[in-house]
Amino acid sequence: MNTVFTLWKRGLKAFVRNRTGVIFSLIFPFFFVYVFGAIFKNQFIENPIAYMLSGVIISTVFESSLTLASSTVDDMVSGFMKEILVSPAKRIAVAAGQLLSAATVATVQGLMILALGLFVGIKFTTWTTPIFVLCAMICVGLVFSGVGLFLATMVRSGQTFQIIKTAVTLPLTFLSGAYIPLDMLPHTLKVIAYFNPMTYATAFFRMIVLEKTDLSNAQLVREGLAIDINGFVVTPFLSFVIIAAIGIVFLILSAHSFVKTDFSRMSRSATDANAIWG
């Protein structure tokens, strides 16, 4: 437990000390809110700003979870990870510390945006909603921290990881309904979105933030809180089950991959032609 706590604390300290990153992590999401906010101004969305902010918050948690995994790559390349592993610390504890650190920082970023959102459009009518929102952010943070750690253990350089991260985050974010409603996407992209885990994370999280738990399936589909796949409605609850299942799979894969990774093969050169996949 000391190993897990130490790595978790180290990740939080690194986040707090990066003041420029913290500031931009707050400014950038609101840029998307006002750029894309006009898209949601239609007759069936009661609060367009809250609708947009909920998507931005969960996208921030998702992107932060993957981005923070790059610190794992940096630790591997710099030799810090090898120094930890020569100590009595178990690899599974190190992996848990990295996962919890990334998930916590991603959740904190989401909470900061949520706190500002309370002043510009998000409103909660029950005291239980913030608790469910926090739990949802932690869940999504853990799921995609597992994905990020799995990717981190599969590459040998920070540059390679950044390329892969960008290739993963951009399409998953913009094909999730967080910024652009799925109904506005071409049919081909809409089909691809059905295979996007962020689509279900966004729908589930948005339903909680907007407090729409009492709507019928038809109303949930109309408001973009449920996904209609050729007549089969993926409700927010089912979306949560899908995300949880994906999370369990990648947490197991990332932990196993981390335990089996040979850190001596990590490249210190960002331009190493052999620094692609292990």
Backbone bond lengths (Angstrom), bond angles and torsions (degrees), N, CA, C in turn:
res aa  C-N    CA-C-N  psi(-1)  N-CA   C-N-CA  omega(-1)  CA-C   N-CA-C  phi
1 M - - - 1.465 - - 1.525 111.75 -
2 N 1.342 116.93 -31.56 1.462 119.73 178.97 1.525 111.17 -63.44
3 T 1.330 116.16 -37.21 1.464 120.52 178.86 1.515 110.89 -65.64
4 V 1.327 115.63 -45.46 1.463 120.52 179.61 1.521 110.41 -61.04
5 F 1.326 116.54 -47.50 1.463 121.05 -178.10 1.525 111.40 -64.34
6 T 1.315 117.00 -41.28 1.469 120.99 -178.96 1.524 111.63 -62.60
7 L 1.334 116.63 -46.11 1.462 120.53 179.45 1.521 111.12 -68.47
8 W 1.322 116.45 -37.12 1.469 120.49 176.49 1.530 110.58 -62.34
9 K 1.329 116.21 -45.83 1.463 121.73 179.58 1.525 111.07 -64.58
10 R 1.324 116.37 -39.50 1.467 121.33 179.22 1.529 110.92 -61.00
11 G 1.342 116.74 -42.53 1.461 120.52 179.05 1.515 112.46 -64.61
12 L 1.341 116.81 -40.18 1.463 120.57 178.59 1.528 111.29 -65.88
13 K 1.324 116.53 -41.43 1.468 119.96 178.71 1.522 111.25 -62.45
14 A 1.329 116.40 -41.92 1.464 119.99 179.53 1.526 110.64 -62.80
15 F 1.332 116.74 -37.71 1.461 120.83 178.90 1.528 111.34 -66.96
16 V 1.321 117.00 -46.24 1.470 121.49 -178.23 1.527 111.26 -64.24
17 R 1.324 116.62 -37.23 1.466 119.93 -178.22 1.526 112.65 -73.10
18 N 1.308 116.96 -21.40 1.462 120.60 179.29 1.533 109.24 -86.07
19 R 1.325 116.46 73.56 1.462 121.06 -173.27 1.527 112.62 -65.33
20 T 1.318 116.60 -36.56 1.467 119.51 178.36 1.525 110.38 -62.73
21 G 1.322 115.14 -43.64 1.465 119.30 178.72 1.513 111.90 -62.98
22 V 1.340 116.79 -38.88 1.466 120.54 179.26 1.527 110.83 -63.21
23 I 1.332 115.87 -43.84 1.468 120.11 -178.52 1.520 111.03 -63.39
24 F 1.327 116.78 -46.97 1.458 119.96 -179.18 1.526 111.84 -68.72
25 S 1.336 117.05 -28.31 1.463 119.58 177.25 1.515 111.52 -67.99
26 L 1.330 117.18 -18.64 1.469 121.59 176.76 1.526 111.72 -93.46
27 I 1.328 116.62 -36.92 1.467 120.59 -177.14 1.524 111.70 -73.61
28 F 1.323 115.88 -46.33 1.461 120.95 -173.57 1.527 113.48 -58.77
29 P 1.337 120.00 -44.53 1.472 119.41 179.18 1.519 113.69 -59.86
30 F 1.333 117.16 -38.02 1.464 119.24 -179.18 1.526 111.61 -72.03
31 F 1.316 116.01 -22.20 1.461 119.74 172.11 1.531 109.30 -61.84
32 F 1.330 116.95 -45.31 1.455 121.12 177.86 1.522 111.73 -64.56
33 V 1.330 116.62 -36.50 1.463 120.19 -179.32 1.520 110.71 -58.80
34 Y 1.317 117.61 -45.41 1.455 120.46 -175.80 1.524 112.97 -84.62
35 V 1.311 116.70 -22.55 1.464 118.98 176.36 1.522 111.07 -75.02
36 F 1.348 115.38 -46.32 1.458 120.24 -176.40 1.527 113.28 -95.84
37 G 1.337 117.04 -7.22 1.460 119.99 -175.41 1.516 114.21 -58.00
38 A 1.320 117.07 -33.52 1.463 120.27 -178.07 1.528 112.42 -63.86
39 I 1.321 117.19 -24.43 1.466 121.11 -179.24 1.522 111.06 -62.70
40 F 1.335 116.27 -30.82 1.458 120.55 -173.17 1.525 113.27 -92.33
41 K 1.320 117.70 3.72 1.463 120.35 -179.08 1.521 110.14 -81.59
42 N 1.299 115.33 80.02 1.460 120.46 177.36 1.519 109.90 -135.95
43 Q 1.317 116.49 179.16 1.447 120.71 -168.88 1.527 115.24 -70.60
44 F 1.335 119.65 -20.24 1.453 118.40 -174.22 1.528 113.97 -102.39
45 I 1.326 118.29 -0.35 1.460 120.69 177.33 1.526 108.91 -107.91
46 E 1.322 115.52 115.09 1.456 120.52 -174.78 1.527 112.24 -70.43
47 N 1.307 116.70 -41.52 1.464 121.35 -175.51 1.531 109.52 -129.28
48 P 1.337 117.83 87.91 1.470 120.91 -176.48 1.529 113.89 -58.52
49 I 1.339 117.26 -37.60 1.464 119.91 -178.44 1.526 110.38 -66.11
50 A 1.334 116.86 -45.73 1.461 120.17 178.74 1.525 110.57 -64.66
51 Y 1.321 116.25 -37.97 1.471 121.31 178.76 1.529 110.01 -61.27
52 M 1.321 115.78 -45.28 1.454 120.27 -178.88 1.526 111.40 -70.90
53 L 1.336 116.54 -42.09 1.456 120.70 -178.20 1.521 111.96 -62.51
54 S 1.318 116.78 -38.25 1.461 119.43 179.53 1.524 110.89 -60.78
55 G 1.337 116.66 -40.05 1.459 120.42 176.71 1.515 112.12 -67.78
56 V 1.333 116.52 -39.15 1.463 121.03 -179.86 1.531 110.92 -66.41
57 I 1.333 116.01 -40.43 1.469 120.20 -179.10 1.519 111.06 -62.11
58 I 1.329 116.59 -49.61 1.461 118.80 -176.40 1.534 111.00 -70.53
59 S 1.334 117.05 -29.41 1.468 119.90 174.85 1.520 110.85 -67.93
60 T 1.329 116.29 -36.95 1.463 120.72 177.57 1.522 110.86 -64.62
61 V 1.331 116.34 -42.93 1.466 120.52 177.31 1.522 109.94 -60.66
62 F 1.334 115.75 -44.40 1.463 121.14 179.50 1.522 111.89 -61.39
63 E 1.327 117.17 -51.41 1.457 121.33 -177.27 1.526 111.61 -66.03
64 S 1.340 116.43 -38.65 1.464 119.78 179.57 1.515 111.24 -65.40
65 S 1.333 116.27 -39.04 1.460 120.17 179.53 1.518 111.11 -59.83
66 L 1.339 116.28 -43.28 1.461 119.79 178.94 1.527 111.52 -72.22
67 T 1.326 116.87 -40.59 1.463 120.84 -178.13 1.516 111.50 -62.85
68 L 1.329 116.19 -41.78 1.458 119.94 -177.43 1.516 112.15 -66.53
69 A 1.325 116.23 -19.34 1.459 118.84 176.36 1.530 110.74 -66.92
70 S 1.339 116.52 -20.07 1.465 119.50 178.05 1.526 111.17 -64.50
71 S 1.341 116.27 -25.92 1.465 119.03 176.17 1.524 110.64 -65.17
72 T 1.343 116.38 -29.84 1.457 120.51 176.07 1.517 110.04 -65.39
73 V 1.352 115.75 -42.04 1.461 120.25 177.68 1.529 109.64 -62.86
74 D 1.330 116.77 -44.31 1.466 120.42 179.00 1.529 110.93 -60.01
75 D 1.332 115.85 -41.23 1.465 119.75 178.95 1.525 111.02 -64.54
76 M 1.331 115.61 -37.48 1.456 119.89 178.99 1.527 111.36 -66.27
77 V 1.336 115.47 -46.33 1.464 120.78 -176.63 1.527 111.45 -69.23
78 S 1.336 117.27 -39.60 1.464 121.09 -176.96 1.522 112.65 -72.39
79 G 1.322 115.84 -18.91 1.457 118.86 -178.32 1.514 113.35 99.01
80 F 1.345 116.82 -6.35 1.465 120.48 179.87 1.523 111.35 -60.53
81 M 1.330 116.07 -40.44 1.451 119.71 -178.37 1.521 111.29 -65.44
82 K 1.332 116.98 -37.36 1.462 119.82 179.12 1.526 110.73 -66.69
83 E 1.346 116.68 -34.56 1.457 120.38 178.15 1.521 110.88 -65.87
84 I 1.328 116.20 -37.65 1.465 119.74 178.50 1.520 110.23 -66.74
85 L 1.321 114.93 -41.38 1.461 119.35 -173.09 1.523 113.60 -75.18
86 V 1.333 117.88 -15.14 1.466 118.71 175.08 1.529 110.28 -83.21
87 S 1.337 115.92 -9.01 1.458 120.41 175.58 1.529 108.86 -82.01
88 P 1.313 118.44 174.75 1.476 120.77 -179.83 1.532 113.46 -68.17
89 A 1.324 117.56 -5.60 1.469 120.57 -177.72 1.523 110.98 -61.44
90 K 1.315 116.06 136.49 1.452 121.12 177.80 1.520 110.13 -80.08
91 R 1.306 116.11 145.57 1.468 120.28 -178.19 1.519 112.03 -61.39
92 I 1.322 117.22 -36.66 1.457 119.85 -178.41 1.524 110.35 -65.86
93 A 1.340 116.85 -32.50 1.463 120.78 177.30 1.525 110.33 -70.71
94 V 1.337 116.49 -37.91 1.467 120.72 176.87 1.517 110.10 -63.89
95 A 1.323 116.84 -43.82 1.464 121.46 178.44 1.518 110.48 -61.68
96 A 1.332 117.05 -42.61 1.469 121.08 179.31 1.528 110.42 -63.03
97 G 1.344 116.71 -40.63 1.461 119.74 178.48 1.512 112.33 -63.14
98 Q 1.338 116.72 -41.66 1.465 120.95 178.65 1.532 110.66 -64.90
99 L 1.329 116.57 -42.46 1.470 121.16 -179.42 1.520 111.45 -64.98
100 L 1.325 116.56 -47.35 1.462 120.40 -178.37 1.529 111.38 -66.56
101 S 1.323 116.10 -36.47 1.465 120.00 178.55 1.528 110.63 -62.94
102 A 1.333 116.56 -48.57 1.459 120.80 -179.34 1.529 111.18 -64.07
103 A 1.327 116.65 -43.31 1.463 120.62 -179.26 1.523 111.33 -65.45
104 T 1.332 116.82 -39.24 1.470 120.58 -179.35 1.520 111.46 -66.90
105 V 1.322 116.61 -46.82 1.465 120.27 179.94 1.530 110.36 -62.77
106 A 1.339 117.22 -41.79 1.458 120.95 178.51 1.527 110.78 -62.46
107 T 1.332 116.69 -39.51 1.471 120.96 178.37 1.521 111.04 -67.12
108 V 1.326 116.68 -40.73 1.469 120.77 178.57 1.529 110.25 -61.29
109 Q 1.331 116.85 -42.73 1.466 119.92 177.51 1.530 110.70 -61.46
110 G 1.326 116.11 -43.09 1.458 119.61 177.18 1.517 112.37 -61.71
111 L 1.338 117.03 -40.17 1.463 121.33 179.80 1.528 111.59 -66.26
112 M 1.322 117.09 -36.82 1.465 120.04 178.79 1.527 110.88 -64.21
113 I 1.339 116.19 -42.54 1.470 119.45 177.68 1.520 110.13 -66.57
114 L 1.334 116.66 -39.52 1.458 121.08 177.92 1.524 111.00 -61.50
115 A 1.337 116.86 -42.10 1.464 120.94 -179.95 1.529 111.15 -60.84
116 L 1.334 116.20 -42.63 1.463 119.50 176.48 1.524 110.63 -68.80
117 G 1.326 116.48 -34.85 1.453 120.79 179.68 1.514 113.16 -63.33
118 L 1.343 117.34 -25.80 1.466 120.79 178.36 1.526 111.65 -64.93
119 F 1.327 116.32 -19.56 1.464 120.31 -179.67 1.528 112.70 -94.03
120 V 1.325 117.06 -10.85 1.471 119.22 -174.59 1.532 114.33 -122.24
121 G 1.314 118.11 -0.53 1.463 116.09 177.63 1.516 116.62 164.06
122 I 1.326 118.28 -25.98 1.461 119.92 180.00 1.523 110.09 -80.92
123 K 1.334 115.88 130.28 1.460 121.24 178.67 1.523 109.66 -136.14
124 F 1.323 115.77 137.15 1.456 121.41 177.70 1.523 109.16 -111.78
125 T 1.311 116.35 136.11 1.462 120.53 -178.83 1.523 112.49 -100.42
126 T 1.314 117.72 -14.67 1.462 121.23 177.85 1.521 109.89 -128.44
127 W 1.324 116.32 151.93 1.472 120.66 -177.45 1.523 111.97 -74.06
128 T 1.320 116.86 -17.24 1.463 119.28 -178.99 1.534 112.69 -78.93
129 T 1.333 116.85 -23.56 1.464 119.98 -177.63 1.523 113.09 -58.37
130 P 1.356 119.70 -47.61 1.477 118.91 178.35 1.526 112.69 -58.64
131 I 1.334 116.97 -33.19 1.472 119.97 179.14 1.522 110.12 -66.58
132 F 1.355 116.11 -45.07 1.464 120.08 178.59 1.529 111.01 -65.22
133 V 1.330 116.62 -37.08 1.464 120.75 178.00 1.523 110.08 -62.69
134 L 1.337 116.71 -44.84 1.466 121.28 178.82 1.526 110.78 -61.88
135 C 1.319 116.68 -45.16 1.469 120.55 179.93 1.527 111.18 -62.04
136 A 1.344 116.00 -39.30 1.469 120.15 179.54 1.522 110.90 -65.43
137 M 1.335 117.50 -40.80 1.466 120.92 178.76 1.521 111.34 -65.63
138 I 1.324 116.66 -41.23 1.466 120.31 177.85 1.518 110.46 -62.34
139 C 1.341 115.61 -42.50 1.464 120.42 -179.97 1.519 111.35 -61.70
140 V 1.332 116.98 -49.57 1.460 121.47 179.92 1.533 110.32 -64.63
141 G 1.335 116.71 -39.19 1.465 119.95 177.88 1.515 112.18 -61.10
142 L 1.332 116.90 -42.56 1.458 120.67 178.72 1.526 111.86 -66.52
143 V 1.347 115.60 -42.35 1.466 120.20 -178.85 1.520 110.87 -58.42
144 F 1.324 116.46 -52.08 1.459 119.48 -174.14 1.530 112.71 -83.37
145 S 1.329 117.52 -15.65 1.462 119.36 168.60 1.520 109.06 -67.55
146 G 1.346 115.13 -37.21 1.461 119.37 175.42 1.510 111.53 -63.19
147 V 1.341 116.31 -41.93 1.467 120.45 177.16 1.526 110.05 -62.51
148 G 1.341 116.10 -44.78 1.458 120.38 -179.07 1.513 112.74 -63.90
149 L 1.339 116.82 -42.59 1.463 119.57 179.55 1.522 110.80 -66.56
150 F 1.331 116.57 -36.24 1.458 119.88 177.52 1.528 110.55 -62.35
151 L 1.339 116.26 -45.55 1.465 120.13 177.67 1.529 110.84 -63.49
152 A 1.341 116.35 -39.20 1.466 120.34 -178.08 1.525 111.78 -62.29
153 T 1.330 116.57 -35.98 1.462 119.39 -179.37 1.520 112.56 -78.33
154 M 1.341 116.94 -7.60 1.463 120.41 -178.17 1.522 113.04 -98.56
155 V 1.332 117.48 -5.44 1.462 120.48 -179.20 1.526 110.08 -116.59
156 R 1.349 115.53 167.98 1.462 119.82 -177.88 1.523 113.58 -119.95
157 S 1.321 117.47 4.98 1.463 118.66 178.27 1.516 110.05 -151.64
158 G 1.342 115.15 153.60 1.454 120.30 179.03 1.517 111.97 -64.71
159 Q 1.339 116.78 -35.81 1.462 120.42 -179.33 1.523 110.86 -63.59
160 T 1.320 116.25 -43.05 1.457 120.21 179.07 1.518 110.51 -62.68
161 F 1.329 116.17 -42.20 1.458 119.62 -180.00 1.518 111.52 -62.78
162 Q 1.342 117.03 -41.30 1.466 119.83 179.76 1.525 111.41 -61.43
163 I 1.334 116.61 -39.01 1.459 120.80 178.49 1.530 110.07 -64.12
164 I 1.322 115.12 -45.93 1.466 119.72 -179.35 1.524 110.32 -65.66
165 K 1.334 116.90 -42.14 1.467 120.97 -179.83 1.524 111.40 -59.76
166 T 1.331 116.14 -44.99 1.463 119.87 178.90 1.522 111.28 -63.82
167 A 1.335 115.55 -40.99 1.466 120.08 179.75 1.522 112.00 -65.71
168 V 1.333 116.43 -24.16 1.464 120.58 179.94 1.534 111.60 -90.01
169 T 1.332 116.81 -47.49 1.458 120.19 -172.18 1.525 114.21 -69.36
170 L 1.327 117.53 -42.65 1.467 119.37 -176.05 1.532 113.05 -60.85
171 P 1.339 119.18 -55.14 1.467 117.91 179.72 1.518 113.34 -65.51
172 L 1.332 118.15 -38.51 1.462 119.89 -179.49 1.526 111.80 -65.81
173 T 1.337 116.65 -35.86 1.463 120.35 179.90 1.517 111.93 -71.32
174 F 1.329 116.70 -48.71 1.461 119.65 -174.77 1.522 113.05 -79.69
175 L 1.320 117.64 -11.90 1.465 120.32 175.98 1.527 110.84 -108.93
176 S 1.322 116.34 31.39 1.460 120.81 -178.26 1.524 113.31 -113.65
177 G 1.337 116.47 -9.74 1.456 119.56 -175.06 1.512 113.09 88.13
178 A 1.334 117.71 -0.67 1.458 121.11 -179.26 1.523 111.43 -67.77
179 Y 1.338 117.11 -41.40 1.452 122.01 -179.10 1.527 112.59 -106.46
180 I 1.300 116.46 -39.24 1.464 121.65 -177.71 1.531 108.74 -123.54
181 P 1.336 118.13 125.02 1.470 120.50 179.70 1.524 111.55 -56.95
182 L 1.312 116.09 141.78 1.460 120.33 -178.51 1.518 111.85 -60.10
183 D 1.340 117.47 -31.43 1.466 120.86 -179.48 1.520 112.44 -64.13
184 M 1.326 116.76 -20.10 1.455 120.33 -178.59 1.527 112.21 -90.63
185 L 1.325 116.44 -4.67 1.458 119.75 -179.29 1.529 111.07 -84.71
186 P 1.337 117.86 149.91 1.465 120.68 172.70 1.531 109.76 -59.97
187 H 1.323 116.35 157.10 1.458 120.81 -174.67 1.532 112.19 -55.63
188 T 1.342 116.93 -43.13 1.462 120.25 -178.47 1.520 111.66 -61.97
189 L 1.337 117.14 -45.32 1.457 120.77 179.31 1.525 111.25 -67.63
190 K 1.325 116.21 -32.74 1.457 119.65 178.59 1.528 110.45 -65.23
191 V 1.321 116.52 -39.93 1.461 120.57 177.58 1.534 110.28 -63.71
192 I 1.327 116.16 -41.75 1.472 119.86 177.47 1.527 110.37 -62.35
193 A 1.330 116.31 -37.94 1.466 120.82 -179.67 1.519 112.14 -62.15
194 Y 1.334 116.82 -28.96 1.462 119.95 178.80 1.529 112.16 -64.78
195 F 1.332 116.74 -22.99 1.467 120.99 179.19 1.533 111.63 -96.62
196 N 1.316 116.63 5.33 1.454 122.67 -177.47 1.531 110.00 -92.37
197 P 1.314 119.37 116.14 1.474 120.18 179.93 1.517 113.37 -60.21
198 M 1.340 117.21 -29.14 1.459 119.63 179.32 1.528 112.17 -67.55
199 T 1.324 117.91 -23.83 1.466 121.28 176.05 1.518 109.95 -59.59
200 Y 1.304 116.44 -43.68 1.465 121.46 -177.72 1.527 111.55 -77.61
201 A 1.323 116.95 -34.43 1.463 120.23 176.24 1.527 110.28 -64.50
202 T 1.328 116.44 -40.95 1.462 121.14 179.98 1.523 111.26 -65.81
203 A 1.326 117.21 -46.42 1.464 121.23 -179.48 1.527 111.14 -61.29
204 F 1.316 116.00 -45.40 1.462 120.82 -179.05 1.523 111.21 -64.33
205 F 1.336 116.91 -47.84 1.460 121.07 -177.75 1.527 111.20 -66.24
206 R 1.311 116.78 -40.62 1.465 120.90 -179.11 1.525 111.02 -63.97
207 M 1.321 117.24 -38.22 1.461 120.95 178.00 1.531 110.90 -61.44
208 I 1.346 116.45 -39.42 1.462 119.91 -179.84 1.523 111.01 -68.86
209 V 1.335 116.86 -47.40 1.460 121.01 -177.92 1.524 111.48 -61.94
210 L 1.320 117.06 -41.30 1.463 121.12 -178.24 1.527 112.89 -83.81
211 E 1.333 116.98 -2.89 1.468 122.72 178.48 1.533 111.81 54.56
212 K 1.338 114.46 54.33 1.465 120.56 -177.79 1.532 111.66 -110.60
213 T 1.312 116.71 34.43 1.462 120.14 -175.13 1.525 113.39 -70.79
214 D 1.322 117.42 -16.31 1.470 119.93 -175.44 1.529 113.31 -98.50
215 L 1.327 118.18 8.88 1.461 120.68 -178.45 1.528 110.77 -81.93
216 S 1.331 115.18 154.65 1.461 120.54 175.02 1.527 109.23 -75.02
217 N 1.325 116.21 167.13 1.466 120.07 179.51 1.515 111.55 -59.81
218 A 1.329 116.98 -40.11 1.469 120.95 -179.93 1.522 111.02 -62.70
219 Q 1.328 116.42 -41.54 1.464 120.12 179.43 1.527 111.03 -69.34
220 L 1.342 116.54 -38.40 1.455 120.23 178.29 1.524 111.03 -62.42
221 V 1.331 116.65 -40.83 1.469 121.06 178.38 1.519 110.02 -65.40
222 R 1.331 116.87 -43.37 1.459 121.24 -177.86 1.527 111.98 -63.62
223 E 1.329 116.68 -33.45 1.460 120.29 -179.25 1.528 112.77 -92.86
224 G 1.331 116.91 6.11 1.457 120.44 177.07 1.515 114.00 75.81
225 L 1.332 117.57 20.83 1.459 121.62 -179.23 1.520 112.09 -100.46
226 A 1.305 116.35 -6.89 1.459 122.61 174.27 1.522 107.13 -137.33
227 I 1.305 116.81 156.22 1.467 121.28 -176.32 1.514 109.64 -111.37
228 D 1.328 115.55 124.27 1.455 121.57 178.69 1.530 108.56 -97.83
229 I 1.334 115.50 110.16 1.470 121.11 -179.09 1.525 107.89 -108.69
230 N 1.322 115.43 93.39 1.470 121.68 179.38 1.530 112.29 52.19
231 G 1.319 115.14 45.24 1.457 119.90 177.32 1.516 114.83 95.64
232 F 1.342 117.15 -18.93 1.464 120.43 177.17 1.526 108.81 -91.55
233 V 1.329 116.37 119.88 1.461 121.11 -175.63 1.524 110.38 -94.03
234 V 1.327 115.41 119.75 1.466 121.28 174.52 1.523 106.90 -89.50
235 T 1.316 116.23 101.01 1.454 121.81 -178.43 1.524 110.59 -71.26
236 P 1.340 117.97 164.03 1.473 119.87 177.37 1.528 112.89 -56.94
237 F 1.324 117.36 -37.49 1.465 119.73 178.40 1.530 110.43 -63.74
238 L 1.323 116.55 -44.27 1.461 120.05 178.00 1.523 110.39 -65.12
239 S 1.332 116.61 -34.43 1.470 120.55 176.02 1.520 110.39 -60.49
240 F 1.333 116.35 -41.07 1.465 120.70 178.08 1.526 110.94 -63.18
241 V 1.329 116.56 -41.36 1.463 120.75 178.84 1.528 110.09 -61.54
242 I 1.337 116.72 -41.59 1.462 121.33 179.51 1.529 110.34 -63.16
243 I 1.334 116.86 -45.88 1.465 121.03 -179.93 1.525 110.64 -64.01
244 A 1.327 116.61 -42.09 1.465 120.32 179.62 1.527 110.87 -62.48
245 A 1.330 116.42 -40.94 1.466 120.70 179.65 1.526 110.85 -64.29
246 I 1.340 116.02 -44.41 1.465 120.45 177.48 1.524 110.19 -61.57
247 G 1.333 115.88 -40.71 1.458 120.41 -179.92 1.517 112.49 -62.31
248 I 1.321 116.36 -44.56 1.466 120.28 179.80 1.531 110.54 -61.11
249 V 1.342 115.64 -43.37 1.464 120.46 -179.29 1.527 110.63 -61.32
250 F 1.338 116.95 -48.51 1.465 119.45 -175.80 1.527 112.94 -76.01
251 L 1.314 117.95 -28.00 1.463 118.99 174.79 1.526 110.24 -65.65
252 I 1.332 115.80 -40.21 1.460 119.65 177.03 1.524 110.73 -67.18
253 L 1.357 115.95 -45.00 1.465 119.80 -179.32 1.521 111.47 -63.66
254 S 1.329 116.89 -43.05 1.468 119.82 -177.73 1.519 111.12 -67.12
255 A 1.337 116.83 -41.43 1.461 119.98 178.86 1.525 110.58 -64.07
256 H 1.323 116.76 -43.64 1.471 120.71 179.28 1.525 111.09 -64.78
257 S 1.336 116.65 -44.28 1.459 120.75 -179.50 1.520 111.11 -65.12
258 F 1.337 116.62 -38.88 1.463 120.83 179.75 1.526 110.95 -64.38
259 V 1.323 115.76 -42.10 1.465 120.67 -179.93 1.526 110.99 -64.61
260 K 1.343 117.22 -35.26 1.460 121.55 -174.94 1.528 113.77 -90.24
261 T 1.333 118.29 -11.12 1.468 121.12 -175.29 1.530 112.27 -67.06
262 D 1.319 115.39 136.79 1.463 121.72 174.92 1.527 107.76 -94.45
263 F 1.335 117.02 99.83 1.462 121.17 -174.46 1.523 112.98 -71.53
264 S 1.312 117.05 -13.62 1.465 119.26 177.70 1.524 111.55 -70.75
265 R 1.338 116.67 -13.82 1.470 120.22 -178.72 1.524 112.08 -91.53
266 M 1.332 117.26 -1.70 1.455 119.95 -179.11 1.521 110.54 -68.49
267 S 1.349 115.57 136.66 1.471 120.89 -176.85 1.516 111.50 -89.30
268 R 1.321 116.01 134.44 1.465 120.25 175.07 1.519 111.46 -83.12
269 S 1.309 117.19 -15.68 1.465 121.21 -177.74 1.509 110.31 -94.51
270 A 1.327 116.86 125.58 1.458 121.18 -179.81 1.505 112.03 -72.38
271 T 1.341 115.79 -16.62 1.475 118.95 -177.16 1.513 111.89 -108.12
272 D 1.294 116.56 11.78 1.453 120.79 -179.34 1.519 109.86 -62.72
273 A 1.316 115.30 122.36 1.466 119.15 -176.36 1.520 111.45 -65.81
274 N 1.302 116.89 -19.83 1.465 119.55 -179.57 1.518 112.46 -95.12
275 A 1.336 117.13 8.41 1.456 120.52 -175.25 1.520 111.88 -93.06
276 I 1.284 118.17 40.27 1.457 119.82 179.31 1.515 109.49 -94.11
277 W 1.299 118.50 -94.84 1.453 120.17 -178.36 1.523 109.83 -112.84
278 G 1.355 113.26 144.77 1.447 118.87 -176.97 1.490 112.30 -70.96
